[in-house]
Amino acid sequence: MSRLKLPKIYRCLLIFPFLLYGLATLGQTPTLTPSIDNVIPPSPNVSSINKFGSIPVGQSTGIPSISVPIYTWSGRNFGKSISISLAYHNSGVKVDETASNIGMGWALNAGGVVSRTVRGTYDELTTDGFLYRTMPPTSYDGNTFDLPVNERLFNKMNAGKVDSQCDIFNYNFNGRSGSFVLGRNGDILFLEQTKLKVEKFFDNINGNQAFSKFIITDESGYKYVFEDYELSINNHGQFPSFTSAWYLTHIYNPTQNDSVEFLYENTTFTNYSGAGSTEAIPLNNDGYGYPSQLNFGSSTVLHAKRPKKITFTDGNTVEFFYDNIQRQDLPGDFLLKKIIISKSQLSYGFKLDHDYSISDRATLVSVTPFGGSSETIDKPYRFEYLTSQTLPQKGSAQQDHWGYANNNNGGLIPHEYVRAPNGQYNPWREFPGGNRDTDPLRMLAGSMTKITYPTGGYTIFEMQANTAKDNWLEQNESVTTTLPPYTDRVMNEGLNSDLSPAASVSFVFGGETNTKTTFDFSVNPLGGNCNSGCGIKLELYNSSNSLITTQQINFSDPSADPYKITKHFELGGLVKNQSYFVKVYTINLSGYYDYMELKWRETNAGGTSTVVLSHVQPFVGGLRIKKIADFSENQSVQTKEYEYVNEDGITSSGALGFRPQYTYQVHYEHKSDPDLFEQPSYSGNFNYNYAIRTSNTVNDIAYVNGSPVTYKRIIEKITSNGMSLGKTVRYFSNFGDYPVIGNDVFPAVPNDIKPWALGLLQKEEVYNVAGELVQKTENTYNLYSDNYSSDAQRVENFRSVSIAPVKFLWAGPKDSFPHIVPDAEPHYFLSSNFTPVAGRSEVARKTVTDYSGISAIAKVINYSYDPDDYYLKETATTNSKGDIRKFVSEYPKDRAATGPNATVFANMYAKNMINTVVGEKEILNSNPLMYQWKDYASLTANLFAPSAEYSKHGNEAEERRVEYSNYDTHGNLVSVKLSRGPSMCYVWGYGGDYLIAKITNADYSTVKNILGGDAGVESLRSDRDPSDATIEALTNNLRNALPGAEIENFTYNTLAGITSHVDVKGNHTFYQYDEFGRLRYVKDQNGNIIKQAVYNYNK
């Protein structure tokens, strides 16, 4: 999975009947009537087409979320559903971006991964990795002088032999994503606070200790095992090989008896990172310092993984098949071409078609559903992208600050005005460089413009560049400068002897009127073919086309430079701000294609002048949606338009997360005697004498959900067939509310960013067609920072060090210059300490005000959470009359100290089963209305299940309502008895997720004996593909042996759904499916069609 996981967006897709969303979550609204879980499978419904216009737009970023759902496994008794999809992120394509094996901008969401960004050397390097090295507290300690230079700690860090910073680990699985860092002494810190539990494992890999596996346990006790690792090999560094990603191989439910398995296969390719450079420029013209430039770029050989097969507990499988021809844009890798979902005789899937239309990068153009062993083709999803703008080659300098395409004709180090000494605009100094501004048109290259669905309907996307309000984007500095006495001007123009004149060019004279101006006219005498008497003539005309002077260079004129003859001349009477025209002719020449140079010095008036140093950037990198138009075949159905402005209707509501910084200043020194033994010393980082300029920003650019901009206010206007349906105005927390905190230190350290505080919906206003406010929702949040910073030991566990050399060896003579050479051997480093920032956000209050009536009616909901485990503890709703209705939930921790089965609940909590709701209360104005709770039993070390359910109405006595009598070894309920009802028994099969029989009014021990005891129950449950005959024989035995019981039985194709149902009276209903897994017929026991489904897609 190469990209961040996106929400699932179902657009005009079939909702297959086998996608049973039966997994219930006990929330904050109790059922009030205790009952057993609904284990009877629902009858399948005819597949339906989702409504057009349902693509949502990312909160606060304006990025539409687009995906094609492939398959969802319901996992009803397993307890977790698992979805597979193809997801597209329409935020723009970066110049150096590598397309995934799905296509540019696409990602396959199938399983999960833990990946990391290595900072310095990898953390677990034996002895010298971050996990084992104590960081020096000061710069002096890291520059230990009683060791050879190359053995000093900071020198070893600089050489990549010792780690100095913690790596950042990112996880993404089953709808969960976030990041964490590992600290010394076994510590771990989640940067977005959560109660996940992480275990790490080591192995010897390529001769070095490395992380080989991670196990993450969620708050419900499910274990996610990441064991198939990816190996990265860099072309640089002391330890170039390390494990860089770990792929999800198993999901175990809390019993540890059932798992979903993920298999991968190997693939190897080389990924090249973008090139870059760093310049060290002396700020003083004293000859003491020497300029240096370092160019860099790297490649990484990835021994990567790609999904091969997923096997679910019921035997359903999803398999992935890849092209047998290597990709054109990434040799060694292969594109995903087919996905097959199968079980027994039924299979269906999707074919993926690609081309290289996005500037020779892999491009997904269609996804075609197919069904059956013959792979019958349905109508495809088709994708179109903007190709009128092209992407430059990877590694090109034609990219903006954020990496998106622009028309930069210079280098990657940008042109800047910086507060630095010895500049021509004191206190500002101008540094030349390239143009890294955002190009709003070229940045559209490769973005998605249209999706066409199997129904014939389609969606058109109109994207646009981001904008933001930020001082950095609107630089206007007024500076008073002393004008120089003169200005040197130069023109270079090509000459072509085939033309007459050979060149024509004009200039505007900027000197003072009636001053003398000296000119130098130069040409190359060796170009072209000369017969005799060859030369080049220059004619200068004023704006009235009057000839002022004629100057001729003869190739026979003497010159010290054989490649250049220069003619000097002087003119008076030129007029300031007047245009002048130059015409150049060749004499007796043919085939002359060269350049002429004209230099002159203009005399200025002197004095002072106010100069405005202006650099205004109207746009920011990355795309946002401007308009989404949905069409049913050729008819417009719905259009959504978006505006990103403040209340004034003009100013952008966007805020920039980080201001790119390419230049910083430093004081460099030198050591002149390499053999002199002396204590390390450095006078201090002031009196700057060098500017360090880099093509990459000094700090990483902050992104939220893939965008460098977050918007405070977004207006969504909806129309249908040209008629307005009103608008919705949403307000979000953004970088303006919680700006990135830049740590202004040298060496630079990462900025502090709080992603958990960004993009939160603060207010939503809904307006009708008349522009009247009909509803307003306001949210307030509690924001928390992790309190590890108050624990000195934990701070030390995560403290990292950033270093930079500031003193270099000068091996030349002491009386020679320069002395400072920044690419020489470093002899002193400065260091900066930093620690990660972590926290979380919680919705504290929601106020909903309805304006549709005569007077406004408000409802206020307050939320309370557990301070240590973060789960929602209580909701309190206050209506317009002042009544307060509370719903309070109980969790294992709440009953782990005292009361019945406290030990069981304590063990559940110890297994990280934190979020299991075990009780609920409803209270109105302090008066108890209902209390219902469950007792739990520990059936095995890992199996905890309800043993009984109780309820209490008001102040009445408690009542035992349900007795959960028996479970199988996997935690499936097999016997239950209601307080005022008969016993019910359940028989499970198909891997345990599907009910084969429900028996009412029978004892489970009797049922179990009929099935062959515990072994028979387990054998039947574990059979993933029993025949219908086997199930019919089994249920007939039950009916014959239990004449007083009521029995229902079911058969399935687990990929499609229920295939037959026999009710308690013995009536049969049969369900048949087409090759795509869609319901085709419902028939009675005589074969009569009760219901028929027809799927008419326009071909």
Steps between C-alpha positions, in 0.01 A plus 500: 500500500685798377261773590289610791188323548190681381138469607289261294280687254239289328407663171234339282620158599323174566433430864545125479263296717784309659631814667328443832556794727385315807776594740329696776680743725352582837492876503372781716133428428390184687239272354311522831373147442761233573513239228738259341698601196317462171660191352239424234638597158299768320334413174701639210368807328522579135823683424446871459679786337633766732381852457699741288676792660634318803873565467591687818759772521775480761429707805700824504713405195254489210647175363234262364524141620457252217505122523380186327383239754626152415372281780388520862508194722244541777670275758188490715612250762865587446401845620680713240403586146781540247470716190710498185492796264691701245539856626599814310633823650421793269739751658728528197803309371846597617794509259704241689203284591521131409178335392385201703444165331135605467575823318593861569308631802339164578550269797381149578343479844534131581638407837736734677857608555735647757763714327765736620695808412861447601664810648872457518573128544227247570394488867579138583860495378686302764675725754489814284131523409276760662350238732839432658689829485472773761511839333764750620334781697705783344702576189818487707431141609452384143830652388711290739861603451685198646426288193616513139277726295327219313421324829330796666129445554370782282743411222373141512141627489588717203652197324189289563673261741296604805131588510390837634124516443203271553333357190132570434278194457166523318225242521201446273260208540128437484401865517757593766797722428747700700864519601723419792863520607700250701706619792773368718424262789218339302293818488252583224315822419198526271510842335121495472403356838331160489479190717638263242765266636818443297745212535826492303717203406861473383692265274835484325441629149786538253745463786351777718240512773177641357130519574340192347144522626246721674179395675239769562208420731199726465267614778270201442777245543555420131861432406641621170825324411738679260762240415583510130765768486637718222874560471648828378857530380636851452794591279658696784556487873698285740210255546307510174268201559200519734143378530276785393147356500313211657184368334191364671507118493228404752208645691411294807176548688524517881460123539820455292325200338392668176697716260492663161817427303683733260763365263752701298753438230836663440583770251823695461556836336708815538341829599687822428453804721509850359833677460589805701783727604632711788713815470719664763543867406738734687319812614814713519728588209817460702634185339491323835230253398474275199168429327396136478228307326379146563275319255308199624256234392448140597345175394351223711471136401172374643452132572132570523177309550178495304170338604446150364205349687264566790324203661207563732374270773212375283732402215422802282814617325619809316793450263712757319662444161767717341620570149778276370659796321703751698377854537641759264538761773643279777706205376479201727143573608177366346151649482200340668278365222232285665325438833299179548261441790404133521345219703416155369336528159429871517757762408497854373744785493642804326743557215723806502611665178788748479687723263771763546300806400601705808839609366631144462395399851281195572137610467188305602242552225229247588383241750275236345283266709480142380321191627521122483774265388458628144558854630192655343565872463275771638518867410810664654584798711701737283733775620617807314783732599620842392774450242498842328758601760805275522720395786874559466737208540565373851789689653419814302539840665162599357313465827357735758572508873273199554632294209223565245580587139575859402708672230813568699792570264757528778627269771320348796652751741255789465548872458457661843531824695655421837599721793876462469804730509669661200189497288412759243168573677615538860393320719382269223725302272387359168605145418454384141326175422213325332127563506327262742163679488187293438369489144119458529466356148795268471431357845179349359709255295392142562204581727176309457231680302230237446367163617254305291304230683362166380153656510595747228496787746812702565658763722711793384756660731616857460809548715690818584816607682502559872512853639583634845533824692855524632761772525759274344286481186471880482849637554517876445795663674574869440872577520676837461824449308786719383509498125833401338681764283456280197330187374664244272277358228556214258316345207573173319328431170533226243626587148386323186679589170201363307295799621530871436544646750662203668350615832263768629464589866385796710566638847375778724773738614494540879785749549471869554436719191799669330760289679780317324450130449777255407419188295692175429387310191644144473473216245675172418717540181538122443142412420349439155662503155701805401614589146683828563444830680262338748351673802191593697332841509284647778250782445330681793169687447291716732123473550444722195693250288785746449844345469724607791818306429650225287776278639679229299727216609731362233614143557852617413504742798767410759381326821675329795219244510481299174136418574383853569540845343367799696424847366489788756296813435340783696170685454349811649147639487310181578166569667388327821208255465512523117509188284793433265531242224804301394538343154796275424614396150756244385751601226614244242405210728300184447405228749568732791286397800647646815437768764583866540543669837426866573606643838457855622519699821215740585561799729247533785386809687606361839310566825255254657205304375221299660492148362218257565626144525190318388432132470129421488389140457124476433493120513619212715596151388236227491147489363155552645162436345321789336205315351360146492236435236310169500317376194260214440593397148481841325280680750632715781380369834684705757780753518702608802712814491747602768634834618789540743461857624445688825183692578618792283455274197847586368779400736611139489408308814804277453791497740848380415642234729863582442698768325771342287845615610802442277760732653647525846806680632781364709837594641775270368850467642811305411768290668838551338720234663369142467770365732444747781334333800255746651164511664210551259402864478263723310432866562125480437243522226486877456670746268382289210752460219328237283161450341404137448253456217333169416260373237295322767326689775685510830202335672243259363186663361192436712213315333151417625328219310734555209462878476740779610198727551210473740191713447309679774179548302364298207172572321325215321228605254277227357288521187287238328416539133589867526282564807660602828455263794658738748845506650699379798774707664753311711767636731805298598799532727805567287862608508382850582355373829783263582802616304809290453750610762836561342795444729738778401820323596813384323541223411138484390265256672154380387218748542226427751172413331177379658313307230236387749389862538463568126205447269245475781148607405424798724178623347260403223224726367231368266310750284192439287439620144389842626829545685335455841689323777309182590748317723827571676730249666784619722772277641757569768797276570736414779862486389760311699876482475667183620632561851812292447687831486452533879695177556874569472584134434248470216625825349848348499361182340390700195757780488662529158788716381543703182862584414677727252874563443622853570879460511710352221860399452721737299807306394659777296761753607389724786570816302307389192133541417232382528498345846142367513409220258152365590549166324823426690531272802271626782661556841211641702123453490215692653204298625133562578280273711140424415220265603182395317162663554198281572135554591137445412166679459151417628160642417393669823168656400264512206226761471234452232262790438193458279365820339225342292222577750358822638785526748840339515527172691838396634627164618831471686698175530793477738750215477722357772791261452722281710817707559734201479344273238324768290172311443168684501361473851188714501276710277263754653236656277318816610186581303329835454295441817809453712457124547830312518512141374824312569633177358785353699709204383698257712818328385713217643720743695194638680418155642852366543549610861186382682179313439413166339761360265741787565793271420351417161462866414854571622631226272302642208656840562845343520438346155436854369126437469449860603206611288263208564180649641374283788224723633281798416290745699235749397422788736249784463549804725685289761222237493616153390296365211687186401811310593607193306824311535668171424707270713795336329671166547853393413457182296870473406805721550400703193126442480273736693127490432174622660354253748182688586317821423314709757276803491344740745220746432502812713516407866359153448693189593750365251390217276704231332375502144736279301724208585781431253542132570765366263764609249722307268878526526500794257261712702188438293182488703345152473238506775294775660188522714271797549354548847147454369565285199630169379863404447648566160797321347712598202702288263781676312686410185694636202796587723279623783355814348169357374203354684405154372216429739299668772326263742236632739384303805788256521783435744846567360657187645244296307568697182874458544468125543296475180777695319769265628617675816759778520702347217196488274409862579856615428521296178175646371599852600843478338374363168525806276312348209247238611268361235129577509438128533713483812308781664163357394591161647615660823186709546278201411672308779430786736132512401462123540677494837328813638132473405400759759743765380460771238785493249607738227795424275705688239751439224734752341745588237706716731617716210146585387267441791232265626401231247214330687284539808272242657258648752357329809213361292734341249434752220797553268616825340789499251724787386696497175776742392654604171869477412564837666362382836180702458162356600320372188203290620308424819308171465264297717536131575318412176742699286259785439661840463390728779729790411728578207770767481606657170814714464471718191822694445511692177773338292 
